[in-house]
Amino acid sequence: MNKPLDLAGLGIGPFNLSIAALLREVPQLHTAFFDRKPQFNWHPGMMLPGVRLQTSYLKDLVTGVAPWSPNSFLNYLVQKGRFYAFMNADLPAVSRAEFADYMAWVADGLGNLHFGRNIQYVDFDGDLFHIHFREETEPVRARNLCLGTGKTPFIPQSCRPWRGDDCFHNMELTLRQPDVAGQRVTVVGGGQSGAEVVLSLLQGDWGRPESIHWLSRRPNFEPLDETPFTNEYFTPGYVDTFHQLPEAQRLTLVENQKLASDGISPDTLEALYQRLYEHRISGGESPRVVLQPHRSLQALAGPAPFQLDIHNALNGERTSSTADRVILCTGFESRLPDYLSAALRQRLETDDHGHLRLASDFQAQWDGPPGRHLYAVNAGRHSHGIADPQMSLMCWRSARIINHLAGETLFPVTGNVGLVDWNGDDPRVATGDDRQSLLALLKSDF
Ligand SMILES: Cc1cc2nc3c(=O)[nH]c(=O)nc-3n(C[C@H](O)[C@H](O)[C@H](O)COP(=O)(O)OP(=O)(O)OC[C@H]3O[C@@H](n4cnc5c(N)ncnc54)[C@H](O)[C@@H]3O)c2cc1C
């Protein structure tokens, strides 16, 4: 790998994998991708029994821009001999396990992925990026980078001293395999992960707890809005319109659109409610289940058994409770990767919140020389909207990045538009001028 790469992909989650999968069709670009895991493995800590994708399987790594690609989910089904069985099963959604297996199958077929490479630091020598690994391997040089090392699980400040087997983020759940039999378990966070963890506890996947206490800051256990007009936020046209808005307006919109990306799947809510109802019929004693929306964890005193200080936003009261185990479903935070050297960080433009300023083609704004780009995936919720951390538009974003890198339109990125005129540029709408001339025409007839 002595020859400098045209593109080095840092991290091989679904988003950089999508870029790598499309690059298979662009042999003229010399590229390589690196990940610290020993092989592709999608969020293994949250592979709970029965969990499903929140996205259509057609929104896979490639189909939206290259339906002819051999790396599609449909080709995976055909190659695995499951196409007809899959259609007959008529599943409400693909399981996360199957989609993870699909992505691992794609990864297996690509020659430019390098696993077992933990990126230690990345620097720029004025002409090339240098990627150094913790392993004793040669540093890699590249003209362009794509940052794809994902987000960091968010742990509230007061929980940090107690991180371990008794208090952990949900992303570690299936890796830790906790035995919660007879324990008082508190789940903090009312999004999809919180719901999946509570359902899993109710099913007794980790033993039968003495109690399950679910806290959510949200006013209720709120559904994901998957209705068609909301799904317009997950179209290229909307993302481009959003990107052009002033920063303050973008922040407000993202906040207002929270439930379009962070709500709980209606299927999960239904399964949860039905399970709770059956539990009630059977006496509801073991485990004791307490569901508390409008509650936020103020502080956690440990070690286990933990004392939780909880604020009730409905009546302003503070209460306390005790837990033997705390599972934090507290989401993720976006921050600049630690491996970027201080000198490189200083050259990157960030907004007041420390977010990278990303151009429409997902290049970070910086003062580097022409022809040296630093792209970033899953880093643009503030700039590209709520679709950015989701898979819905991942292959479209990959296409935008590859087209920009190649300097030509190798994949179609325009033309697949929604039904809403977000930008005021729908040619079917009469403009003010058109209306005036129509009026003049009508008047002249009378
Ligand atoms: C449980 C869960 C379920 C989800 N389900 C859906 C869904 O159904 N639909 C949807 O649209 N979105 C879903 N998402 C959101 C999103 O699609 C996923 O989080 C997706 O995995 C993001 O992909 P990514 O490539 O940005 O990051 P990640 O998947 O986090 O991958 C980042 C990769 O970078 C590697 N890495 C990190 N640091 C280094 C380093 N220093 N050196 C080398 N490698 C490194 C990691 O090992 C990892 O493989 C889900 C998210 C979660 C957490």
The ligand as an SDF file (V2000), in Angstrom:
LIG
                    3D

 53 58  0  0  0  0  0  0  0  0999 V2000
  -29.1410   -0.4600   17.5030 C   0  0  0  0  0  0  0  0  0  0  0  0
  -29.2740    0.4430   16.2990 C   0  0  0  0  0  0  0  0  0  0  0  0
  -30.1850    0.1350   15.3080 C   0  0  0  0  0  0  0  0  0  0  0  0
  -30.3030    0.9540   14.1840 C   0  0  0  0  0  0  0  0  0  0  0  0
  -31.2380    0.6440   13.2500 N   0  0  0  0  0  0  0  0  0  0  0  0
  -31.3950    1.4530   12.1920 C   0  0  0  0  0  0  0  0  0  0  0  0
  -32.3960    1.1640   11.2060 C   0  0  0  0  0  0  0  0  0  0  0  0
  -33.1350    0.1830   11.3160 O   0  0  0  0  0  0  0  0  0  0  0  0
  -32.5190    2.0010   10.1420 N   0  0  0  0  0  0  0  0  0  0  0  0
  -31.7160    3.1030   10.0010 C   0  0  0  0  0  0  0  0  0  0  0  0
  -31.8530    3.8130    9.0100 O   0  0  0  0  0  0  0  0  0  0  0  0
  -30.7790    3.4070   10.9170 N   0  0  0  0  0  0  0  0  0  0  0  0
  -30.6000    2.6160   12.0100 C   0  0  0  0  0  0  0  0  0  0  0  0
  -29.6450    2.9350   12.9400 N   0  0  0  0  0  0  0  0  0  0  0  0
  -28.8520    4.1730   12.7500 C   0  0  0  0  0  0  0  0  0  0  0  0
  -27.6340    3.9970   11.7970 C   0  0  0  0  0  0  0  0  0  0  0  0
  -28.0580    3.5240   10.5700 O   0  0  0  0  0  0  0  0  0  0  0  0
  -26.5890    3.0630   12.3610 C   0  0  0  0  0  0  0  0  0  0  0  0
  -26.1080    3.5110   13.5960 O   0  0  0  0  0  0  0  0  0  0  0  0
  -25.3730    2.8400   11.4430 C   0  0  0  0  0  0  0  0  0  0  0  0
  -24.6450    1.7580   11.9540 O   0  0  0  0  0  0  0  0  0  0  0  0
  -24.4540    4.0520   11.3180 C   0  0  0  0  0  0  0  0  0  0  0  0
  -23.4020    3.6640   10.4860 O   0  0  0  0  0  0  0  0  0  0  0  0
  -21.9250    4.2650   10.5540 P   0  0  0  0  0  0  0  0  0  0  0  0
  -21.2090    3.6100    9.4350 O   0  0  0  0  0  0  0  0  0  0  0  0
  -21.9460    5.7350   10.6080 O   0  0  0  0  0  0  0  0  0  0  0  0
  -21.3280    3.8790   11.9930 O   0  0  0  0  0  0  0  0  0  0  0  0
  -21.0990    2.5540   12.7810 P   0  0  0  0  0  0  0  0  0  0  0  0
  -22.0460    1.4970   12.4220 O   0  0  0  0  0  0  0  0  0  0  0  0
  -21.0470    2.9670   14.2160 O   0  0  0  0  0  0  0  0  0  0  0  0
  -19.6400    2.0640   12.3360 O   0  0  0  0  0  0  0  0  0  0  0  0
  -18.4860    2.7580   12.6740 C   0  0  0  0  0  0  0  0  0  0  0  0
  -17.3030    1.8160   12.5380 C   0  0  0  0  0  0  0  0  0  0  0  0
  -16.1090    2.5400   12.8410 O   0  0  0  0  0  0  0  0  0  0  0  0
  -15.2240    1.6910   13.5350 C   0  0  0  0  0  0  0  0  0  0  0  0
  -14.2740    2.5140   14.2990 N   0  0  0  0  0  0  0  0  0  0  0  0
  -14.5550    3.4380   15.2450 C   0  0  0  0  0  0  0  0  0  0  0  0
  -13.4030    3.9920   15.6990 N   0  0  0  0  0  0  0  0  0  0  0  0
  -12.3850    3.4050   15.0050 C   0  0  0  0  0  0  0  0  0  0  0  0
  -10.9710    3.5450   15.0300 C   0  0  0  0  0  0  0  0  0  0  0  0
  -10.3410    4.4040   15.8400 N   0  0  0  0  0  0  0  0  0  0  0  0
  -10.2390    2.7760   14.1850 N   0  0  0  0  0  0  0  0  0  0  0  0
  -10.8430    1.8940   13.3390 C   0  0  0  0  0  0  0  0  0  0  0  0
  -12.1800    1.7250   13.2880 N   0  0  0  0  0  0  0  0  0  0  0  0
  -12.9400    2.4670   14.1230 C   0  0  0  0  0  0  0  0  0  0  0  0
  -16.1210    0.8360   14.3970 C   0  0  0  0  0  0  0  0  0  0  0  0
  -15.4930   -0.3920   14.7240 O   0  0  0  0  0  0  0  0  0  0  0  0
  -17.3450    0.6330   13.4970 C   0  0  0  0  0  0  0  0  0  0  0  0
  -17.2720   -0.5720   12.7720 O   0  0  0  0  0  0  0  0  0  0  0  0
  -29.5050    2.1290   14.0660 C   0  0  0  0  0  0  0  0  0  0  0  0
  -28.6090    2.4420   15.0870 C   0  0  0  0  0  0  0  0  0  0  0  0
  -28.4950    1.6120   16.1920 C   0  0  0  0  0  0  0  0  0  0  0  0
  -27.5400    2.0040   17.2900 C   0  0  0  0  0  0  0  0  0  0  0  0
  1  2  1  0
  2  3  1  0
  2 52  2  0
  3  4  2  0
  4  5  1  0
  4 50  1  0
  5  6  2  0
  6  7  1  0
  6 13  1  0
  7  8  2  0
  7  9  1  0
  9 10  1  0
 10 11  2  0
 10 12  1  0
 12 13  2  0
 13 14  1  0
 14 15  1  0
 14 50  1  0
 15 16  1  0
 16 17  1  0
 16 18  1  0
 18 19  1  0
 18 20  1  0
 20 21  1  0
 20 22  1  0
 22 23  1  0
 23 24  1  0
 24 25  2  0
 24 26  1  0
 24 27  1  0
 27 28  1  0
 28 29  2  0
 28 30  1  0
 28 31  1  0
 31 32  1  0
 32 33  1  0
 33 34  1  0
 33 48  1  0
 34 35  1  0
 35 36  1  0
 35 46  1  0
 36 37  1  0
 36 45  1  0
 37 38  2  0
 38 39  1  0
 39 40  1  0
 39 45  2  0
 40 41  1  0
 40 42  2  0
 42 43  1  0
 43 44  2  0
 44 45  1  0
 46 47  1  0
 46 48  1  0
 48 49  1  0
 50 51  2  0
 51 52  1  0
 52 53  1  0
M  END
$$$$
